[in-house]
Amino acid sequence: MQLIDNIPIWGDPIDEGALKQIRVCAQTADKTAMMGDHHQGYAVPIGGVVAYKGRISPSGVGYDIACGNKAILTDANANEVRRSITTIMDDAWKNVSFGMGRKNATKVDHELFDDEAWKLRPANGIKDKARNQLGTVGSGNHYVDVFVDEQDRVWVGVHFGSRGLGHTIATYFLKQGGANDAINAEPLVIDESSALGADYLESMRLAGRYAYAGRDWVCAEVARILGANILDEVHNHHNFAWKEQHGGEDYWVVRKGATPAFPGQRGFVGGSMGDISVILEGVESEESQTALYSTIHGAGRVMSRTKARGKLNYHTKKVISPGLISREMMSEWVSGKGVELRGAGVDESPHCYKRLPEVLAHHAGTVRVLHTLTPLGVAMAGEDEVDPYKD
């Protein structure tokens, strides 16, 4: 960890775009930090942690409210899963909806639809859409993975958020608050006790419930495909804000692509396709306090999507000029790791990401790895999916 302008920053090399953004954030935030997987985002960098007294930042939480990870430990037999992994991933690809604007083929009812927060704008206008989308994964770096750990136990891991509901909520409140949409603009920060702030916090909470319910459903569905029982689960948001106490004072702590890691708190952190993921837990240390008990949410990008994929026509979804990564390069990497892959674009290739163990090493004083998960199967949205709001 190093201090730059009194901002604690983990990782090496430091992304200059992200550094510029966190410096802007520090002008209005009471506390800031930037995790080892940081890279440039919208207003607040991915991997950014910003804390406010009595205020909340919709810009910090971002468009994909409550994006997060869930991992489940199952009682599936690892050798049987390896033998059947092609069929398992076929079934997962068929039964779970990937991509933007998708509806779940299975109607999912849930008590969250009785939440009073649905009466607030803008959620009140998209309740039916949200009901139809519950349990869909989306596009970009959102995934469904099947893993084995160091004890040859079978895990399922998923990564996605609140889908169209979260995006609609974020768009509404950013507009109502007069946010500047420039990439390096000062983040929108509003008083928690204002009408706008109170409504945002309730809407954010609703999106959080929605994201949890969606990840619960997908994990249960993959467990069903495996014919397995769920023995344990690790579940956490990494695009969210929590009311927390640090140094005896209350803050709204916004984690944008950062995982909560209080002492003993477990988290699931995914690597890129073909790489390991981990179950970790926070440990107590002075460095942990400086990080506001936060850690990474993934490996972190080293190559932009445009550089990897090439320039794309967003209307036709066709590549105008090629990028640095080909489908063959990605397939060679993933197949060399023995991973059964469904979907995925070259902008999600392992070439575009740091190696997770190297990033974790920067946070050695704040977390410990409990389990290392090696992927057997990975499913993501297809290459022709375009999503401008991926984290």
C-alpha positions in Angstrom: 0.0 0.0 0.0 1.2 3.5 -0.7 -0.1 7.0 0.0 -0.6 9.3 -2.9 -2.0 12.7 -1.9 -3.0 11.1 1.4 -5.1 8.5 -0.5 -4.2 4.9 0.4 -3.8 2.9 -2.8 -3.1 -0.8 -3.3 -1.7 -2.4 -6.5 1.0 -1.9 -9.1 1.1 -0.4 -11.6 -1.3 2.4 -10.7 -4.0 3.1 -13.4 -3.6 6.8 -14.1 -7.2 7.2 -15.1 -8.3 5.7 -11.9 -5.9 7.8 -9.9 -7.2 11.0 -11.5 -10.8 9.9 -10.6 -10.0 9.1 -6.9 -8.3 12.4 -6.5 -11.5 14.2 -7.7 -13.5 12.0 -5.3 -11.2 13.0 -2.4 -12.2 16.6 -2.8 -15.7 15.9 -1.4 -15.3 12.5 0.4 -14.4 12.3 4.1 -12.3 9.1 3.5 -11.0 7.4 0.3 -9.1 4.3 -0.7 -8.4 2.4 -3.9 -8.0 -1.4 -4.1 -5.4 -3.4 -6.0 -7.7 -4.3 -8.9 -8.6 -0.6 -9.6 -9.2 0.8 -13.0 -11.0 3.8 -14.5 -14.8 3.8 -14.1 -17.6 6.3 -14.2 -16.9 9.3 -11.8 -15.6 6.9 -9.1 -13.0 4.3 -10.2 -13.6 0.6 -10.1 -11.9 -0.5 -6.9 -12.7 2.8 -5.3 -13.9 3.2 -1.7 -15.4 6.6 -0.7 -16.9 7.4 2.7 -19.2 10.3 3.6 -20.6 11.6 6.8 -24.4 12.1 6.4 -24.2 12.0 2.6 -24.5 9.4 -0.1 -23.1 9.2 -3.6 -25.3 7.6 -6.4 -22.3 8.1 -8.7 -20.2 6.0 -6.4 -22.6 3.1 -6.3 -22.9 3.4 -10.0 -25.3 2.0 -12.6 -25.1 -1.6 -11.7 -26.4 -1.2 -8.1 -25.7 -4.2 -5.9 -23.5 -6.0 -8.5 -21.9 -8.7 -6.5 -20.8 -12.3 -6.2 -22.3 -15.5 -4.7 -20.5 -18.8 -4.3 -22.1 -22.0 -3.0 -20.4 -25.2 -1.8 -22.3 -28.3 -3.0 -22.1 -32.0 -2.3 -21.7 -32.9 -5.9 -19.1 -35.5 -6.8 -16.1 -33.8 -8.5 -15.2 -36.7 -10.7 -18.8 -37.0 -11.9 -18.9 -33.3 -12.6 -15.7 -33.5 -14.6 -17.1 -36.4 -16.7 -20.3 -34.5 -17.3 -19.1 -31.0 -17.6 -20.1 -30.6 -21.3 -23.7 -31.5 -20.5 -23.7 -29.5 -17.3 -22.6 -26.3 -19.1 -25.0 -26.9 -21.9 -27.8 -27.1 -19.4 -26.7 -24.1 -17.5 -26.4 -22.1 -20.8 -29.9 -23.3 -21.8 -31.7 -22.7 -18.4 -30.0 -19.5 -17.3 -30.6 -16.3 -19.3 -27.5 -14.4 -20.3 -27.4 -11.0 -22.1 -29.0 -7.6 -21.9 -32.7 -7.1 -21.6 -33.4 -10.8 -21.2 -36.4 -12.3 -19.4 -36.2 -15.4 -17.3 -38.0 -18.3 -19.0 -38.9 -19.4 -15.5 -41.3 -17.2 -13.6 -39.7 -16.4 -10.2 -41.9 -15.2 -7.4 -40.3 -13.7 -4.4 -41.4 -11.8 -1.2 -39.3 -8.8 -2.2 -42.0 -7.8 -4.6 -44.1 -6.9 -1.6 -41.5 -4.4 -0.4 -42.9 -0.9 0.1 -40.0 0.6 -1.8 -41.7 -0.4 -5.1 -44.0 2.5 -4.5 -41.1 5.0 -5.0 -40.1 6.4 -8.4 -38.7 5.1 -10.6 -39.2 1.5 -9.3 -43.0 1.8 -9.4 -42.9 2.0 -13.2 -40.7 -1.1 -13.9 -41.9 -3.6 -11.3 -43.2 -6.0 -14.0 -40.0 -5.7 -16.0 -38.0 -6.4 -12.9 -40.2 -9.4 -12.0 -39.5 -10.9 -15.5 -35.8 -10.2 -15.3 -35.2 -11.7 -11.8 -32.6 -14.5 -12.1 -31.1 -13.3 -15.4 -27.3 -12.8 -15.5 -26.7 -10.0 -18.0 -23.6 -9.5 -20.1 -20.0 -8.3 -20.0 -18.0 -9.8 -17.1 -21.1 -11.4 -15.5 -20.8 -15.2 -15.3 -21.8 -18.6 -13.9 -18.9 -20.8 -13.1 -18.5 -24.3 -11.8 -15.3 -24.9 -9.7 -13.4 -27.4 -7.6 -11.4 -26.4 -4.5 -8.2 -27.7 -3.0 -10.2 -30.5 -1.3 -11.8 -31.4 -4.7 -15.2 -30.1 -3.5 -17.6 -28.6 -6.1 -18.5 -25.0 -5.9 -20.8 -22.8 -8.1 -20.0 -19.1 -8.4 -22.0 -16.3 -10.0 -21.4 -12.6 -10.6 -24.1 -10.1 -11.6 -26.3 -7.3 -10.0 -29.7 -5.8 -10.1 -30.1 -5.8 -13.9 -32.5 -3.2 -15.5 -33.9 -2.3 -12.1 -30.6 -1.0 -10.8 -29.8 0.8 -14.0 -33.1 2.5 -14.1 -32.8 3.6 -10.5 -29.3 5.0 -11.0 -30.2 6.8 -14.1 -33.2 8.5 -12.5 -31.4 9.7 -9.3 -28.3 10.8 -11.2 -30.5 12.9 -13.4 -32.6 14.3 -10.5 -29.4 15.2 -8.7 -28.0 17.0 -11.7 -25.0 14.7 -12.1 -22.4 15.6 -14.7 -21.9 12.5 -16.8 -18.3 13.3 -17.8 -16.0 10.5 -16.9 -13.8 12.6 -14.6 -16.6 14.8 -13.2 -17.0 15.3 -9.5 -19.3 12.5 -8.2 -22.9 13.4 -7.3 -23.1 13.5 -3.5 -26.5 14.2 -1.8 -27.6 14.6 1.8 -29.0 11.4 3.3 -31.7 13.4 5.1 -32.9 15.1 1.9 -36.0 13.8 0.2 -33.9 12.7 -2.8 -31.3 11.1 -0.6 -33.8 9.2 1.5 -35.6 7.9 -1.6 -32.3 6.9 -3.2 -31.2 4.9 -0.1 -34.5 3.1 -0.1 -34.3 2.4 -3.8 -30.7 1.2 -3.4 -31.8 -1.1 -0.6 -34.5 -2.5 -2.9 -32.0 -3.1 -5.7 -29.8 -4.9 -3.2 -32.6 -7.2 -2.2 -33.3 -7.8 -5.8 -29.7 -8.7 -6.7 -29.4 -11.1 -3.8 -32.6 -12.8 -4.8 -31.4 -13.2 -8.4 -28.1 -14.7 -7.4 -29.9 -17.0 -5.0 -32.1 -18.3 -7.8 -29.2 -18.8 -10.3 -27.1 -20.7 -7.8 -30.0 -22.9 -6.8 -30.7 -23.6 -10.5 -27.2 -24.7 -11.2 -27.2 -26.8 -8.0 -30.4 -28.4 -9.4 -28.6 -29.1 -12.7 -25.8 -30.7 -10.8 -28.3 -32.8 -8.8 -26.6 -31.5 -5.6 -27.4 -30.0 -2.3 -26.1 -26.6 -1.1 -23.9 -27.0 2.0 -22.6 -23.5 2.4 -22.8 -20.1 0.7 -20.7 -16.9 0.6 -22.6 -13.8 -0.7 -21.6 -10.2 -1.0 -22.3 -7.0 -3.0 -19.4 -5.0 -4.4 -21.3 -2.0 -5.9 -23.2 -0.7 -2.9 -23.2 1.6 0.1 -23.3 0.6 3.8 -23.8 2.7 6.9 -20.7 1.8 9.0 -18.7 3.0 11.9 -15.0 3.8 11.5 -12.9 5.4 14.2 -16.0 5.9 16.3 -17.8 7.9 13.6 -20.7 7.0 11.3 -20.1 7.0 7.5 -21.9 5.9 4.4 -19.2 3.8 2.8 -19.5 3.4 -0.9 -17.6 0.5 -2.4 -17.5 0.6 -6.2 -16.0 -2.7 -7.3 -14.7 -3.4 -3.8 -15.6 -6.2 -1.4 -16.4 -5.7 2.3 -13.8 -7.5 4.3 -14.3 -6.9 8.0 -12.4 -9.3 10.3 -13.9 -12.8 9.9 -16.2 -11.7 7.0 -16.0 -14.0 4.0 -16.1 -12.9 0.4 -16.0 -14.6 -3.0 -13.6 -12.9 -5.4 -13.5 -14.1 -9.0 -10.6 -14.2 -11.4 -10.9 -14.1 -15.2 -12.1 -17.1 -17.1 -9.4 -19.9 -17.0 -7.9 -18.5 -13.8 -8.5 -19.3 -10.2 -11.0 -17.6 -7.9 -10.9 -17.5 -4.1 -13.0 -17.5 -1.0 -11.3 -15.1 1.4 -11.9 -13.5 4.8 -10.9 -10.2 6.3 -8.4 -9.9 9.1 -7.8 -7.2 11.6 -4.8 -4.9 11.0 -4.0 -1.3 10.8 -3.9 -1.6 7.1 -7.4 -3.1 7.1 -8.6 -0.1 9.0 -7.0 2.2 6.4 -8.8 0.2 3.7 -12.1 0.8 5.5 -12.2 -3.0 5.8 -12.4 -3.4 2.0 -10.6 -5.6 -0.5 -10.6 -6.4 -4.2 -13.7 -7.7 -6.1 -11.7 -9.3 -9.0 -8.4 -9.4 -10.8 -8.7 -6.0 -12.5 -8.3 -5.1 -16.1 -5.0 -4.3 -17.8 -6.5 -3.9 -21.3 -9.6 -1.8 -22.3 -12.5 -3.6 -24.0 -11.9 -1.5 -27.2 -8.2 -2.3 -27.3 -9.0 -6.0 -26.9 -12.0 -6.4 -29.2 -11.4 -3.5 -31.6 -13.8 -0.7 -32.5 -17.4 -1.7 -32.6 -20.4 -0.3 -34.4 -22.9 -0.2 -31.5 -25.9 -0.4 -33.9 -24.8 -3.4 -36.0 -22.6 -4.9 -33.2 -20.0 -5.5 -35.9 -16.2 -4.9 -35.5 -15.0 -1.9 -37.5 -11.3 -2.5 -36.8 -9.8 -5.5 -35.1 -8.4 -5.5 -31.6 -5.4 -7.2 -30.0 -7.2 -10.3 -28.9 -8.6 -12.9 -31.2 -11.2 -15.6 -30.5 -8.4 -18.2 -31.2 -6.1 -16.6 -28.6 -8.9 -16.7 -26.0 -9.9 -20.2 -26.8 -6.3 -21.5 -26.7 -5.8 -19.9 -23.2 -9.1 -21.3 -21.8 -8.9 -24.8 -23.4 -5.3 -25.0 -22.1 -6.7 -24.7 -18.6 -9.2 -27.4 -19.3 -12.2 -25.1 -18.9 -15.5 -25.8 -20.7 -16.6 -22.3 -22.0 -20.0 -21.1 -23.1 -20.4 -17.6 -24.7 -17.9 -14.8 -23.7 -16.4 -12.1 -25.9 -12.7 -11.5 -26.5 -12.9 -8.4 -24.3 -13.3 -10.8 -21.4 -10.3 -13.0 -22.3 -7.8 -13.7 -19.6 -5.3 -11.6 -21.6 -7.3 -8.5 -20.6 -6.9 -9.1 -16.8 -4.2 -9.2 -14.2 -3.5 -12.5 -12.5 -5.5 -12.8 -9.3 -2.7 -14.1 -7.0 -0.6 -11.1 -7.9 -3.4 -8.7 -7.0 -4.2 -10.6 -3.8 -0.6 -10.3 -2.7 -1.0 -6.5 -2.4 -3.7 -7.1 0.2 -1.9 -9.8 2.2 -2.1 -7.7 5.4 -5.9 -7.3 5.2 -7.3 -10.7 4.0 -6.5 -14.4 4.1 -7.4 -16.9 1.4 -9.6 -19.7 2.8 -10.2 -21.7 -0.4 -8.7 -21.6 -4.0 -11.3 -22.4 -6.6 -10.2 -23.8 -10.0 -12.8 -23.5 -12.8 -14.2 -26.5 -14.7 -16.9 -24.6 -16.6 -17.5 -20.9 -17.4 -20.7 -19.4 -18.9 -21.1 -15.8 -20.0 -23.1 -13.8 -22.4 -22.3 -14.2 -26.1 -19.7 -12.2 -28.0 -22.4 -10.1 -29.8 -23.7 -8.6 -26.5 -22.9 -5.0 -26.0 -23.3 -3.5 -22.5 -21.9 0.0 -21.9 -22.4 -0.3 -18.1 -20.3 -3.3 -17.2 -18.2 -2.9 -14.0 
